[in-house]
Amino acid sequence: MFISLKNLGKRAFVVLVLFVLCAVLPAAVSASADSGNSSGEWMKEFSLEDGSVAAVWQMSDGDIVAAGSGENGSEIFGLGPDGNISWKKDIGGGENSSAVFVQESPLGGLYLFTSDEELVKTDDSGNVEWTYRQPYGVISSIEVADNGNVLMAGDYLQSFLIMISPEGNETWNKTLDTPDGGGQYRLSSVQQMSDGEFVVAGYINPIMYTENYRGFMMKINEEGNVSWAKQYKYKDSAMITTVAPLEDGGLAAGLNKITEGASDNNTEIVPYILITDSGGYQKTMFNVPGVEVVYYVTEAPDKGFYMLGTEENTLAGSDEYEYKLLKTDNAGSLEVSKSFGETRINSLQQTLNGEILMAGSDTGSGNGVIIKIMPGDLEKETNSSKSPGFGYVIAVLGAVCAAAIRLKK
């Protein structure tokens, strides 16, 4: 599908088409309402008066916690099995602060990241144990390691990586050098691999308008030393927006190609899933059907893939988008496409019992939304992984659209 350049500067969020919502989420929700069915699928919407919700995580004991903001700033919410709020805990930061990431620590307690660029560690009840203040730049991705360390990736004048210990101390802080071929690294995703090392992914901004964007991935060890680095160059610009380790040791990356359209001054954005071996060498790549930008991918239990993406909503208007959850087999054949309309999904977790737990926001009302889907419900509609990151949808769309605009200048 083509995106007209005259629309790229406008808001990239969908305005919900009523019959799409009715087809996908039969019981449309209002503020503080909920919808569900007997199979265990439910959706909860939290009004701004209840407190905004940005991320959600199911603990190893089955409890569900959500992160967001309330009257006094950043908050943690405890949720019951039906999605209703059972408790709240202020974690501070001022009335404009919001917790935008939450994940359980392997050593117990919770890690949160806030809009104040602070990493916060709490106990299981939400009591703050320590806070690490990010000194500069903007964090784009966080990975909680198996040993309780936290790796944060971000961008400033140059991109950087910071490792934080379970006690809240900075273990190391490294700035990435200029990439081979010139340009500037921009980090999108960091994940721990099965061997305990980490993969860092993103794209290279060439700076020069005459050159293409390039996707990249690099593997680093626990000390931040580079094991290997690969660039993914094509005749078109390419940007990697997400990466996921595979059980066989390889990697799956969401790669969006950006090309100049053939007519009408349009630019085409085509999403792919790039599959590599454990050394980052490309094995195959397949087009992602039904969306224009893919911003999250993870391996499904059957070795297929779950993906989050956006598609232009031509029924609502050429500058408006809808958000989708997709499921493909391991060869890229589409099995499931579930639209959430104007609900922008920011957080996705595959729980220990195979459920899909998501958090996002209704871009029309601004209300927070938490959704639980059973895999069986997904299958009926069309015949342990990590969060994609806080504010990540906006950042990805902004970067891809900015690149598309630049190609025409």
Long-range contacts (C-beta under 8 A, 24 or more apart in sequence): 1-268, 1-292, 1-311, 1-312, 2-261, 2-264, 2-266, 2-267, 2-268, 3-266, 3-267, 3-268, 3-269, 3-292, 3-312, 3-401, 3-404, 4-264, 4-265, 4-266, 4-318, 5-265, 5-266, 5-267, 5-404, 5-405, 5-408, 7-318, 7-319, 8-267, 8-401, 8-404, 8-405, 9-405, 10-319, 11-319, 11-320, 12-310, 12-319, 12-321, 12-394, 12-397, 12-398, 12-401, 13-320, 13-321, 13-342, 13-344, 13-363, 14-310, 14-313, 14-316, 14-320, 14-321, 14-322, 14-323, 14-341, 14-342, 14-363, 15-313, 15-316, 15-317, 15-320, 15-342, 15-364, 16-316, 16-322, 16-341, 16-342, 16-364, 17-313, 17-315, 17-316, 17-322, 17-341, 20-315, 20-322, 20-339, 20-341, 21-341, 23-339, 24-338, 24-339, 24-340, 24-341, 24-381, 25-340, 25-341, 31-365, 31-367, 34-82, 34-83, 34-84, 36-82, 36-83, 37-377, 39-374, 39-376, 39-377, 40-355, 40-372, 40-374, 40-377, 41-372, 41-373, 41-374, 41-377, 42-82, 42-83, 42-371, 42-372, 43-83, 43-369, 43-370, 43-371, 43-372, 44-79, 44-83, 44-84, 44-369, 44-370, 44-371, 45-362, 45-365, 45-367, 45-368, 45-369, 46-85, 46-367, 46-368, 46-369, 46-370, 47-365, 47-367, 48-366, 48-367, 50-85, 50-368, 51-75, 51-77, 51-88, 51-368, 52-98, 52-361, 52-366, 52-367, 52-368, 53-77, 53-359, 53-361, 53-368, 53-369, 53-370, 54-98, 54-99, 54-100, 54-101, 54-346, 54-347, 54-359, 54-361, 54-368, 54-390, 55-99, 55-100, 55-101, 55-102, 55-346, 55-347, 55-359, 55-387, 55-390, 56-102, 56-347, 56-349, 56-357, 56-358, 56-359, 56-370, 57-102, 57-103, 57-104, 57-110, 57-347, 57-349, 57-357, 57-387, 58-349, 58-351, 58-352, 58-355, 58-357, 59-104, 59-124, 60-104, 60-352, 64-357, 65-102, 65-110, 65-126, 66-102, 66-359, 66-368, 66-370, 67-99, 67-100, 67-101, 67-102, 67-112, 68-98, 68-99, 68-368, 69-97, 69-98, 69-99, 71-95, 73-97, 73-98, 74-98, 74-99, 74-112, 74-114, 74-115, 74-116, 74-120, 75-99, 76-102, 76-110, 76-112, 76-122, 76-126, 78-126, 79-370, 83-370, 83-372, 89-122, 89-125, 89-126, 89-127, 91-120, 91-122, 91-126, 91-128, 92-128, 93-118, 100-346, 100-390, 100-391, 101-142, 101-347, 101-387, 101-389, 101-390, 103-142, 103-144, 103-386, 103-387, 104-144, 105-144, 105-148, 105-166, 106-144, 106-145, 106-146, 106-147, 106-148, 107-148, 107-166, 111-142, 111-144, 111-150, 113-139, 113-142, 113-152, 113-390, 119-150, 119-152, 119-164, 119-168, 121-166, 121-168, 129-168, 130-167, 130-168, 131-168, 132-164, 132-168, 132-170, 134-162, 140-187, 140-188, 140-189, 140-202, 140-389, 140-392, 140-395, 141-187, 141-188, 141-189, 141-190, 141-389, 141-392, 142-190, 142-389, 143-190, 143-191, 143-192, 143-198, 143-386, 144-386, 145-192, 145-196, 145-198, 146-192, 146-196, 149-222, 151-190, 151-192, 151-198, 152-190, 153-187, 153-189, 153-190, 153-200, 154-187, 155-185, 155-186, 155-187, 158-184, 158-185, 159-184, 159-185, 159-186, 159-187, 159-202, 161-187, 161-190, 161-200, 161-220, 161-224, 163-222, 163-224, 172-223, 172-224, 174-224, 179-204, 179-214, 179-216, 179-229, 179-231, 180-229, 180-231, 181-214, 181-231, 182-206, 182-207, 182-208, 183-207, 183-211, 183-214, 185-216, 186-399, 188-239, 188-240, 188-241, 188-242, 188-243, 188-396, 189-240, 189-241, 189-242, 189-243, 189-388, 189-389, 190-243, 191-243, 191-244, 191-245, 191-386, 192-245, 193-219, 193-245, 193-249, 193-251, 193-278, 194-245, 194-247, 194-249, 195-249, 196-222, 197-221, 197-222, 197-227, 199-243, 199-245, 199-251, 201-240, 201-242, 201-243, 201-253, 202-239, 202-240, 203-238, 203-239, 203-240, 203-241, 203-399, 204-231, 209-406, 209-409, 212-236, 212-237, 212-238, 213-237, 213-238, 213-239, 213-258, 213-403, 214-238, 215-239, 215-240, 215-253, 215-255, 215-274, 216-240, 217-243, 217-251, 217-253, 217-276, 217-280, 218-280, 219-280, 228-279, 228-280, 229-280, 230-276, 230-280, 230-281, 232-274, 232-282, 237-403, 237-407, 239-399, 239-400, 239-403, 240-274, 241-293, 241-294, 241-295, 241-296, 241-396, 241-399, 241-400, 242-294, 242-295, 242-296, 242-297, 242-388, 243-297, 244-297, 244-298, 244-299, 244-385, 245-299, 246-275, 246-299, 247-299, 247-303, 249-277, 249-278, 250-275, 250-276, 250-277, 250-278, 250-283, 251-275, 251-276, 251-278, 251-280, 252-297, 252-298, 252-299, 252-305, 253-297, 254-288, 254-294, 254-295, 254-296, 254-297, 254-307, 255-285, 256-293, 256-294, 256-400, 258-400, 258-403, 258-404, 258-407, 259-407, 260-407, 260-408, 265-408, 267-404, 267-405, 267-407, 267-408, 269-293, 269-400, 269-404, 271-309, 273-297, 273-305, 273-307, 273-328, 273-332, 286-328, 286-331, 286-332, 287-332, 288-326, 288-328, 288-332, 289-326, 289-328, 289-332, 289-334, 289-337, 290-324, 290-326, 290-334, 290-337, 291-324, 291-326, 292-321, 293-396, 293-397, 293-400, 295-388, 295-392, 295-393, 295-396, 295-397, 296-348, 296-388, 296-392, 298-348, 298-350, 298-385, 298-386, 299-385, 300-327, 300-350, 301-350, 301-354, 301-375, 302-329, 302-330, 303-330, 304-328, 304-329, 304-330, 304-335, 305-330, 305-332, 306-348, 306-350, 306-356, 306-385, 308-345, 308-348, 308-388, 308-393, 310-393, 310-397, 321-397, 323-360, 323-393, 325-356, 325-358, 325-373, 325-378, 327-378, 335-379, 335-382, 335-383, 336-378, 336-379, 336-381, 336-382, 337-382, 338-373, 338-378, 338-381, 338-382, 340-371, 343-369, 343-371, 344-393, 345-371, 345-393, 346-387, 346-388, 346-389, 346-390, 346-391, 346-392, 346-393, 347-387, 347-388, 347-390, 348-385, 348-387, 348-388, 349-384, 349-385, 349-386, 349-387, 350-384, 350-385, 351-384, 352-384
